[in-house]
Amino acid sequence: MPLKNNQKKHLRGLSHDLHPVVMVADKGLSENVLAEVEQALEHHELIKVKLRGERETRNAWIDQLVSSTGAELVHRIGQVVCLYRRHPEKPVIQLPK
């Protein structure tokens, strides 16, 4: 389910104080990095990921992260991307309608 604009705005506000929990660098999106992102989304729902690479490479990584994890792209600023995926059983973050 895609996020509405007011929901993205709410999540952006919540993400200000977060620090990146996963960093993608020279070796790209390996299976281990994707597993870490999956685990972080499962535990936190809202995470930041730092992407160290050229702009085109970062865009490809973002597309791959969103498609492989089923997360929603909340926003991206420079080398940091914020992702959200609601926990199926015990949601922590309450989104506005």
VOFI-287287 format. One line per 4 residues: for each residue y, z, x of N, C-alpha, C. Coordinates in pm, whole numbers, plus 32768, in hexadecimal, padded with zeros to 4 digits. Layout:
BEGIN
Y,Z,X,Y,Z,X,Y,Z,X ~ ...
# end
This chain:
BEGIN
7F8B,8000,8054,8000,8000,8000,807D,8000,8059 ~ 80D1,7F9A,804E,814A,7F95,80A0,81AB,8004,8079 ~ 81F4,8031,80DD,8256,809A,80C5,82D6,8060,8089 ~ 8314,80AD,8030,8396,8087,7FF8,8402,80AD,805C
8478,8075,804B,84E6,8090,80A7,850C,8124,80AD ~ 850D,8168,803A,8531,81F6,803C,84C5,8249,8080 ~ 8447,821D,8079,83DB,8264,80BE,83E7,8250,8155 ~ 8407,81D6,8180,841B,81BC,820F,8491,820D,8244
84FA,8216,81F5,856F,8263,821E,854A,82F7,8230 ~ 84FB,832B,81D3,84CD,83B6,81DD,8479,83CA,825C ~ 841D,836D,8276,83C7,8378,82ED,8417,8369,836E ~ 847C,8313,836F,84D1,8305,83E6,8516,838A,8404
8544,83CD,839C,8583,844F,83AF,8522,84B5,83E9 ~ 84A6,84B2,83B9,8441,850F,83EE,841A,84EE,847C ~ 8425,8470,84A3,83F6,8447,8528,8459,8462,8598 ~ 84D5,8488,8577,853A,849D,85DF,850F,8504,8647
84D2,856F,861C,84AE,85DB,8678,8427,85C8,86BB ~ 83E0,855F,8699,835C,8547,86D3,8367,850C,875E ~ 8304,852A,87AF,82F7,84ED,8833,8280,848D,882E ~ 8282,8423,887F,8210,83C6,887F,818F,840E,88A4
8125,83F7,8856,80A5,8437,8871,8046,83DA,88BC ~ 8063,8359,88BA,8011,82F7,8901,806F,8299,894B ~ 8044,8271,89C5,8094,8214,8A14,803D,819D,8A38 ~ 8070,8125,8A1E,802B,80A9,8A40,8077,806C,8AB5
802F,8052,8B23,8072,8020,8B9B,802D,7FA0,8BCD ~ 801C,7F96,8C4D,7FEE,7F1D,8C90,7F6A,7EE7,8C5A ~ 7F0D,7F3D,8C3B,7E88,7F10,8C12,7E80,7EE7,8B80 ~ 7EEA,7EFB,8B36,7EEF,7ECE,8AAB,7EA4,7F27,8A4B
7E82,7EED,89D9,7E3D,7F36,896F,7DA6,7F31,8985 ~ 7D74,7F8E,89D1,7CE4,7F96,89E7,7CA4,7FE0,8972 ~ 7C21,7FE3,8971,7BD8,802B,8908,7BFB,80C0,890A ~ 7C0E,80F8,8981,7C2F,8186,898C,7CB9,81A3,8952
7D18,814A,896B,7D9F,815E,8935,7D9D,8154,889D ~ 7D56,80F3,8868,7D4A,80E5,87D6,7D06,815F,8799 ~ 7CA2,8195,87DF,7C5F,820E,87AE,7CC0,8284,87AC ~ 7D16,8290,8811,7D79,82FB,8815,7DDE,82ED,87A3
7E08,8272,8787,7E65,825B,8719,7E23,827F,8694 ~ 7DA6,8257,8682,7D5C,8279,8608,7D54,8310,85F6 ~ 7D32,8356,8662,7D24,83E7,865B,7DAC,8429,863D ~ 7E15,83F8,867C,7E9A,8431,8664,7EC7,8419,85D5
7EAE,83A2,859F,7ED2,8386,8514,7E81,83DD,84B4 ~ 7E03,83F1,84D3,7DAE,8445,847E,7DE1,84D4,847A ~ 7E11,8504,84EA,7E3D,858F,84F4,7ECD,85A3,84C5 ~ 7F28,8548,84EB,7FB7,855D,84D2,7FF1,850A,8461
7FB7,849A,8440,7FE8,8439,83DE,8060,83E9,8411 ~ 80C2,8428,844D,8139,83E6,847F,813F,83F9,8516 ~ 813C,838B,8561,813A,8395,85F4,819B,8331,8631 ~ 81BF,834E,86AE,820B,82F0,8700,81B1,82C1,8770
81BD,823F,8791,8171,8204,87FE,81D5,81C0,885A ~ 81CA,81DB,88DC,8222,819C,893E,81DB,8123,8978 ~ 821D,80B1,8976,81E4,8033,89A5,8233,8004,8A1F ~ 81F2,8001,8A92,8233,7FD8,8B0E,820B,7F4A,8B2F
8261,7EEC,8B14,8244,7E61,8B32,82B8,7E08,8B08 ~ 82A8,7D87,8B1B,830D,7D27,8AF2,8314,7D1F,8A5A ~ 8381,7CEB,8A26,8399,7CE8,8996,832B,7C9F,894A ~ 8301,7C2B,897B,8298,7BDF,8936,8215,7C2B,8936
81F8,7C6B,89A6,817D,7CBB,89B1,8182,7D31,8951 ~ 81F4,7D74,894A,8202,7DE7,88EF,81F1,7DBB,885E ~ 822B,7D48,883A,821C,7D16,87B1,818A,7CFA,8790 ~ 8140,7CC0,87EF,80B1,7CA6,87D9,8065,7D29,87CB
8086,7D8B,881D,8042,7E0E,8815,805E,7E51,878F ~ 80DA,7E48,875F,80FD,7E85,86DF,80AD,7E45,866F ~ 80A6,7DBF,8670,8058,7D79,860A,7FC6,7DA3,860E ~ 7F90,7DB1,8687,7F03,7DD8,8696,7EEE,7E68,8668
7F4B,7EC2,868A,7F40,7F4D,865F,7F41,7F58,85C6 ~ 7F9D,7F14,8587,7FA9,7F1B,84F6,7F2C,7EE1,84B3 ~ 7EFD,7E70,84E4,7E89,7E31,84A4,7E07,7E7D,84BD ~ 7DF6,7EB4,8535,7D77,7EF7,8553,7D6D,7F84,851B
7DE0,7FC8,8509,7DDB,8051,84D8,7DF6,805C,8443 ~ 7E31,7FF5,8408,7E54,7FFD,837B,7ED0,8052,8363 ~ 7F1C,806C,83CD,7F95,80BD,83C2,800B,8067,8397 ~ 8071,80A9,8366,80ED,8066,833F,8152,8077,83B0
8199,800C,83CD,8204,8012,8430,827E,804F,83EE ~ 82A8,80C4,841F,831D,8107,83E7,839B,80CE,8427 ~ 839F,80CE,84AC,840D,8090,84F4,83E9,8081,8587 ~ 843B,8033,85CB,842A,8026,865B,84B4,801A,869A
84C1,8062,8707,853F,8061,8752,851A,8054,87E5 ~ 853E,7FE4,881F,8521,7FCE,88AD,848C,7FCF,88C7 ~ 8461,802D,8919,83D5,8036,8940,8386,809A,88EC ~ 83C1,80D1,8884,837F,8136,8833,836C,8101,87A6
82F3,8111,8772,82D3,80E7,86EA,829F,8161,869D ~ 82C4,8169,8620,8299,81D8,85CB,823A,81A1,8561 ~ 81C4,81DE,8556,815C,81B1,84F8,8139,8222,8497 ~ 8116,81FB,841D,80EF,825C,83B6,8071,822A,8371
8012,8285,8361,7F9D,8269,830E,7F79,82EA,82C4 ~ 7F7A,82E2,8241,7F5D,8356,81ED,7ECC,8381,8200 ~ 7EB7,8403,820B,7E30,8439,8216,7DEC,8429,818E ~ 7D72,83F1,818B,7D33,83D5,810A,7D0E,8451,80B9
7CEF,84C0,80FA,7CC1,8536,80B0,7D28,85A5,80A9 ~ 7D6B,85C2,811B,7DCB,862F,8120,7E51,85FE,8157 ~ 7EA3,85BC,8105,7F24,858E,8138,7F80,8602,815C ~ 7FC1,85F8,81CC,801C,8660,81FC,80AA,8642,81D0
80D3,85C4,81D9,815B,859B,81BC,8165,856D,812C ~ 81C2,85A7,80E2,81DB,857F,8059,8249,8517,8058 ~ 8229,84A0,8029,828B,8434,8024,82D7,8437,7FA1 ~ 8359,8413,7FA5,83A3,8409,7F26,8370,8392,7ED5
8381,839A,7E54,8355,832C,7DFC,83B8,82C1,7E07
# end
